[in-house]
Amino acid sequence: MSKKSNTVWFMVLATVLNLVLMLILFFICFLLISSYVDPNSSLVPLWLSLSFIVSIGGSFWLYSVIVKAISKKFNLEDKMAPLFTRRPRKPRPEKE
């Protein structure tokens, strides 16, 4: 497999991992809300929106920790192509 195909597969799997982490964290937050918050409370929408924000932030944080650890353990920088490369700048024409 080429470096570009390795990069594509890594990004697909990392995206799936991030979505799974987000769903797991939201499910955990939802379970905590359902067991500790009164269902008739007027703050339930606030708790649900807070759990949504926590699940997004927590999944991105866990994702970055996991990807850094995997990248370091398996030395993935040598096996993948860079996603973003800089284009060479064109020289500006000089004004007279």
Secondary structure in CASP SS format (residue, H / E / C, confidence):
PFRMAT SS
TARGET T0000
AUTHOR 0000-0000-0000
METHOD secondary structure of the structure
MODEL  1
M C 1.00
S C 1.00
K H 1.00
K H 1.00
S H 1.00
N H 1.00
T H 1.00
V H 1.00
W H 1.00
F H 1.00
M H 1.00
V H 1.00
L H 1.00
A H 1.00
T H 1.00
V H 1.00
L H 1.00
N H 1.00
L H 1.00
V H 1.00
L H 1.00
M H 1.00
L H 1.00
I H 1.00
L H 1.00
F H 1.00
F H 1.00
I H 1.00
C H 1.00
F H 1.00
L H 1.00
L H 1.00
I H 1.00
S H 1.00
S H 1.00
Y H 1.00
V C 1.00
D C 1.00
P C 1.00
N C 1.00
S C 1.00
S C 1.00
L C 1.00
V H 1.00
P H 1.00
L H 1.00
W H 1.00
L H 1.00
S H 1.00
L H 1.00
S H 1.00
F H 1.00
I H 1.00
V H 1.00
S H 1.00
I H 1.00
G H 1.00
G H 1.00
S H 1.00
F H 1.00
W H 1.00
L H 1.00
Y H 1.00
S H 1.00
V H 1.00
I H 1.00
V H 1.00
K H 1.00
A H 1.00
I H 1.00
S H 1.00
K H 1.00
K H 1.00
F H 1.00
N C 1.00
L H 1.00
E H 1.00
D H 1.00
K C 1.00
M C 1.00
A C 1.00
P C 1.00
L C 1.00
F C 1.00
T C 1.00
R C 1.00
R C 1.00
P C 1.00
R C 1.00
K C 1.00
P C 1.00
R C 1.00
P C 1.00
E C 1.00
K C 1.00
E C 1.00
END
